[in-house]
Amino acid sequence: MKKIIFVFLIIFTAFNLSAESRRSAFGGSAGAGARFSTDFNAIVNSQKTAIADTGMYVYGDFIYLELICGMYFGTAGGSLNYLGTELGLFTKFPFTFSEKITIFPLLGFEFHSALYAKFNGMQFKDKETEFKQFWFKAGAGLDYKVNDYINLRFEALYGIRPKSIGSNELQNGTPMVINEKAGNGFTFRAAIGL
């Protein structure tokens, strides 16, 4: 957990420059916000179920690139509950519509990894799970410039996940297999940037 907090602090500090120095350095922005995502075709022990997770994230924007780092809590059908992290890298191309509004398409990928999980209230044998996922996502975002210093960002993406078999055992020896088939879902993000 200390490593995750340390990564968050480094990313946010690195990008949290003053507005003027940031613009002169690389023209981008940085911020933090909330995110919600779904996986409509998740498989847990051969049972199809919907996964939904929500969490917080920070982003660094380099005009044509966006870096995402976040943490989230998720549940699959009420039986599988987990805590995870995500790292994402997206290409973007901004279109300025007015002094306050910029719209941009997004294309990229994310890597998700569960740090802790329980199935029906039972921990995994080694308290970890090989629940790792790659997501390929595409969508669009909108920046609304509140003033010279504050920016609101909204993003909506559709993602495809290749099959990402994660297997382990519960404390009672019951085997667990997760996501042996491909999946898809939506991601929504909202943030305040500087």
C-alpha positions in Angstrom: 0.0 0.0 0.0 2.9 2.4 0.8 4.3 1.8 -2.7 0.9 2.8 -4.3 0.6 6.0 -2.2 4.2 6.8 -3.1 3.5 6.4 -6.9 0.4 8.6 -6.6 2.4 11.3 -4.8 5.2 11.2 -7.4 2.9 11.5 -10.3 0.7 14.2 -8.8 3.8 16.2 -7.7 5.5 15.8 -11.0 2.6 17.2 -13.0 1.3 19.7 -10.4 3.2 22.7 -11.7 1.8 26.2 -11.8 -0.4 27.0 -14.8 2.1 29.3 -16.4 5.2 27.1 -16.0 3.3 24.0 -17.1 2.2 25.7 -20.3 5.7 26.9 -21.1 7.2 23.5 -20.3 4.9 21.1 -22.2 1.5 22.7 -22.6 -0.4 20.0 -20.8 -2.2 19.7 -17.5 -2.6 17.4 -14.5 -5.5 16.5 -12.3 -7.4 14.0 -10.2 -10.9 12.6 -10.2 -13.2 9.7 -10.0 -13.9 6.8 -12.4 -16.4 4.1 -12.9 -16.1 1.1 -15.2 -17.9 -2.1 -16.2 -17.1 -5.5 -17.7 -20.2 -7.1 -19.2 -18.7 -10.5 -20.0 -16.6 -11.4 -16.9 -16.3 -15.1 -16.1 -15.7 -16.3 -12.5 -15.3 -20.1 -12.2 -17.2 -20.6 -15.5 -20.1 -18.4 -14.4 -20.7 -15.3 -16.5 -21.2 -12.2 -14.4 -21.1 -8.4 -14.7 -18.2 -6.6 -13.0 -18.5 -3.0 -11.8 -15.8 -1.0 -10.1 -15.3 2.5 -9.0 -12.3 4.4 -7.7 -10.0 7.5 -7.9 -7.3 8.3 -10.4 -4.7 11.0 -11.3 -3.8 12.0 -14.8 -1.0 13.7 -16.6 -1.8 15.3 -19.9 0.9 16.1 -22.5 -1.4 17.5 -25.2 -1.2 14.4 -27.4 -0.7 11.9 -24.7 -2.6 11.1 -21.5 -1.2 9.0 -18.6 -3.6 7.5 -16.1 -2.8 6.0 -12.7 -5.6 4.9 -10.3 -7.0 2.6 -7.6 -10.4 1.1 -7.6 -12.8 -1.2 -5.7 -14.8 -3.8 -7.6 -17.4 -6.5 -7.3 -18.6 -9.3 -9.5 -22.1 -10.4 -8.8 -21.6 -9.7 -5.1 -19.5 -12.8 -4.7 -16.0 -11.6 -5.8 -14.8 -8.3 -4.2 -11.4 -6.8 -4.9 -9.1 -3.8 -4.7 -7.0 -3.0 -7.7 -4.7 -0.6 -9.5 -4.6 0.6 -13.0 -2.1 2.2 -15.3 -3.1 3.6 -18.7 -1.6 5.4 -21.7 -3.7 7.1 -24.3 -3.1 9.1 -27.5 -5.3 12.1 -28.0 -5.9 14.9 -30.4 -7.5 18.0 -29.1 -10.0 20.1 -31.1 -10.7 23.5 -29.6 -14.3 24.6 -30.1 -14.2 27.8 -28.0 -12.1 29.5 -25.4 -13.6 27.2 -22.8 -14.3 23.9 -24.5 -11.9 21.4 -26.0 -13.0 17.9 -27.3 -10.5 15.1 -28.0 -10.7 11.5 -29.2 -8.8 8.9 -27.1 -7.2 5.6 -28.1 -5.0 3.5 -25.8 -4.7 0.7 -23.3 -4.8 0.1 -19.6 -3.3 -2.6 -17.3 -5.3 -3.6 -14.3 -4.0 -5.6 -11.4 -5.8 -6.8 -8.3 -4.0 -6.2 -5.0 -6.5 -8.0 -2.8 -9.6 -10.1 -3.4 -12.2 -12.2 -1.6 -14.7 -14.7 -3.0 -17.8 -15.2 -0.9 -16.0 -13.6 2.0 -13.1 -16.0 1.8 -9.5 -14.8 1.1 -7.3 -16.4 -1.5 -4.7 -18.9 -0.2 -1.8 -16.6 -0.5 -3.9 -13.4 0.0 -3.3 -12.5 -3.6 -4.8 -13.3 -6.9 -3.4 -13.5 -10.5 -6.3 -11.2 -11.5 -4.5 -9.1 -14.1 -6.2 -7.6 -17.2 -5.2 -5.7 -20.3 -7.8 -3.4 -21.8 -7.8 -1.7 -25.2 -10.0 1.4 -25.1 -11.3 4.1 -27.4 -13.6 7.0 -26.7 -13.7 10.8 -26.3 -13.1 13.4 -23.7 -14.2 17.0 -23.0 -12.3 19.7 -21.2 -14.1 22.7 -19.8 -11.9 25.6 -18.8 -13.4 27.2 -15.7 -10.7 29.8 -15.5 -7.0 30.2 -16.1 -6.2 27.7 -13.4 -9.0 25.2 -13.1 -10.1 22.7 -15.8 -13.0 20.1 -15.7 -12.4 16.9 -17.6 -15.0 14.3 -18.6 -14.2 11.1 -20.5 -16.2 8.2 -21.9 -14.6 5.1 -23.3 -15.5 1.7 -24.7 -13.0 -1.1 -24.0 -12.3 -4.7 -25.1 -10.5 -7.1 -22.8 -8.7 -10.2 -24.2 -9.1 -13.3 -22.1 -6.9 -13.0 -19.1 -7.0 -16.2 -17.2 -6.2 -15.6 -13.5 -6.2 -18.7 -11.3 -5.5 -19.3 -7.6 -6.9 -21.2 -4.7 -9.1 -20.0 -1.8 -8.1 -20.7 1.8 -10.2 -23.9 1.8 -8.4 -25.2 -1.4 -11.2 -24.4 -3.8 -9.7 -23.4 -7.2 -10.6 -20.1 -8.7 -10.4 -19.2 -12.4 -11.2 -15.7 -13.6 -11.9 -14.3 -17.1 -11.1 -17.3 -19.3 -13.1 -15.5 -22.1 -12.7 -12.0 -23.6 -14.9 -9.2 -22.3 -16.0 -5.6 -23.0 -17.4 -2.7 -21.1 -17.5 1.1 -20.6 -15.4 3.5 -18.5 -16.5 7.0 -17.4 -14.1 9.4 -15.8 -14.5 12.9 -14.3 -11.7 15.0 -12.9 -10.5 18.5 -11.9 -7.3 19.6 -13.5 -4.8 22.4 -13.1 
